[in-house]
Amino acid sequence: MRCFGPEEAVKITLDILRKMNLNHVAEELENKQKQDQADSSIEDPASVGAKIKPINATSTNIVPRTRKDFLKYFHQLTLDLNTVNEFLCLSENNRCGKVR
């Protein structure tokens, strides 16, 4: 299996569209690619790189495994009787709900 970058993938797609006699679709794709390239060339590459932040999320650290992990996402809440869904039954202290 070969891997292609975005520009190569667009060229291959354009070639296939033209072989299928879908020239109007090929022209639209080509125009869209040219517009996107013009828009992206306006931005300063250094400023774009500064906006990118790495994400260190894996399946092992998304699901809380310990009480300490769980408490990072815990928040005490009180449900409002005036805005609660009509199919939700609230407990007496408005901290728990069940669907009817």
TINU-487522 format. One line per field, with one value per residue (C-alpha): x, y negated, z negated; residue number from 1. Coordinates in steps of 0.1 Angstrom, whole numbers, plus 5000, padded with zeros to 4 digits. Last residue first. Layout:
xx	(X, ...)
yy	(Y, ...)
zz	(Z, ...)
nr	(NUM, ...)
***
This chain:
xx	(4605, 4642, 4659, 4676, 4699, 4711, 4677, 4676, 4643, 4654, 4645, 4623, 4632, 4606, 4596, 4631, 4645, 4644, 4622, 4633, 4670, 4694, 4721, 4757, 4789, 4816, 4837, 4861, 4894, 4877, 4876, 4914, 4918, 4893, 4912, 4907, 4893, 4887, 4907, 4941, 4943, 4925, 4952, 4952, 4985, 4973, 5000, 4993, 4992, 4987, 5024, 5028, 5003, 5021, 5054, 5038, 5026, 4991, 4985, 4997, 4968, 4942, 4960, 4963, 4926, 4916, 4938, 4922, 4887, 4894, 4908, 4878, 4854, 4873, 4873, 4835, 4830, 4853, 4833, 4841, 4851, 4887, 4885, 4874, 4902, 4928, 4914, 4914, 4950, 4960, 4940, 4958, 4992, 4984, 4971, 5001, 5001, 5007, 5013, 5000)
yy	(4919, 4910, 4907, 4878, 4870, 4838, 4821, 4826, 4846, 4867, 4855, 4873, 4866, 4869, 4832, 4821, 4798, 4760, 4748, 4776, 4766, 4795, 4790, 4800, 4812, 4817, 4848, 4848, 4848, 4869, 4899, 4899, 4898, 4926, 4947, 4959, 4928, 4935, 4912, 4922, 4957, 4950, 4925, 4887, 4869, 4841, 4819, 4782, 4764, 4726, 4718, 4739, 4717, 4685, 4698, 4707, 4671, 4673, 4661, 4694, 4712, 4691, 4695, 4732, 4735, 4715, 4737, 4769, 4755, 4747, 4782, 4798, 4778, 4786, 4823, 4822, 4805, 4830, 4860, 4880, 4911, 4907, 4871, 4880, 4906, 4881, 4855, 4880, 4889, 4852, 4846, 4875, 4862, 4827, 4842, 4865, 4900, 4934, 4966, 5000)
zz	(4661, 4664, 4630, 4613, 4585, 4568, 4565, 4526, 4528, 4558, 4593, 4618, 4654, 4682, 4679, 4685, 4658, 4663, 4634, 4610, 4613, 4608, 4581, 4590, 4574, 4599, 4606, 4635, 4616, 4589, 4613, 4617, 4579, 4574, 4598, 4634, 4651, 4688, 4711, 4698, 4712, 4745, 4753, 4751, 4753, 4776, 4790, 4794, 4827, 4825, 4826, 4858, 4875, 4863, 4878, 4911, 4916, 4931, 4967, 4982, 4966, 4985, 5019, 5013, 5004, 5035, 5058, 5042, 5047, 5083, 5089, 5072, 5092, 5125, 5117, 5110, 5144, 5161, 5149, 5180, 5159, 5171, 5160, 5125, 5122, 5131, 5108, 5079, 5086, 5086, 5054, 5037, 5048, 5033, 5000, 4994, 5006, 4990, 5009, 5000)
nr	(100, 99, 98, 97, 96, 95, 94, 93, 92, 91, 90, 89, 88, 87, 86, 85, 84, 83, 82, 81, 80, 79, 78, 77, 76, 75, 74, 73, 72, 71, 70, 69, 68, 67, 66, 65, 64, 63, 62, 61, 60, 59, 58, 57, 56, 55, 54, 53, 52, 51, 50, 49, 48, 47, 46, 45, 44, 43, 42, 41, 40, 39, 38, 37, 36, 35, 34, 33, 32, 31, 30, 29, 28, 27, 26, 25, 24, 23, 22, 21, 20, 19, 18, 17, 16, 15, 14, 13, 12, 11, 10, 9, 8, 7, 6, 5, 4, 3, 2, 1)
***
